[in-house]
Amino acid sequence: MKFSNKDRKEHLFHYNENNEFTYDGVMTIRAHMGLPALCTVKALPTYEPATEKCYFIDGEWIKTELFIGRSYWDESTNEMVIKSFPESLPENISFIEPPKPKKGFVVRLVNKKWKQLEDHRGKIAFAKYRDNDKKGDYQVEELGVIPNTHTLLEPEQFDSWNVDLDDWQYDEARYRPYWAQTEKQWQQELLTKVEAELLFYAQDKQIPEIYSELRKTSYTEDEYYSLLGDRILLNEYVEQDDFPECGRPTLSGLV
């Protein structure tokens, strides 16, 4: 390096151990002396101090918004701080502080902009078309709007989705199969009991009067015929065209 044999004044631009510009000013350089450490006479480029800083790298000033100590936020709103220059940063970041999430929402960085996204994670989305929706009910795992095919409103057992009301509504057509099955079960259980009593009566008729205490039943002949009538009514009940709307038959009450 060639030194001047005369004192001279130089406008110096100083930087720290991280090569970051710190200050500048005019300084007298004595004859046969070089520049102090961590400075240069190379002029600083025009920059915006609030959002940019300058670093002296490989003999050149580099103007950058990626300066040490600056905060940035990742796509999930986690705040980070630049610790060195140059530093490798995630691809999807923002230097704009994210807004506070609204109730029921979370904030995420989408296409470099902060968005309020609905957060229903952990809730159950119910299929509006309960009988023909391939996906069916499911637990929400992702952020965003619930698809129009589903709702967070929980239906009752016999509800169907009413498009006009935008809500569940009791559906008699959905209840009817359950009702019919319930009535068939009632009919079968009672018919089994009636037929058992008829069998016992027939068996008891074979026991002589002298051994009447061995009989299981004590039905009169009229009551026997009433049980036969109950059996007919029970069999006819489930065969009627308007079953189960027709209503249960009126039985003798013996069983």
Helices and strands as residue ranges (DSSP letters): E 8-15, E 21-29, E 39-40, E 53-57, E 60-64, E 71-74, E 79-81, E 93-94, E 105-110, E 113-118, E 124-127, E 138-139, E 150-151, E 159-162, E 167-170, H 172-205, G 209-214, H 221-237
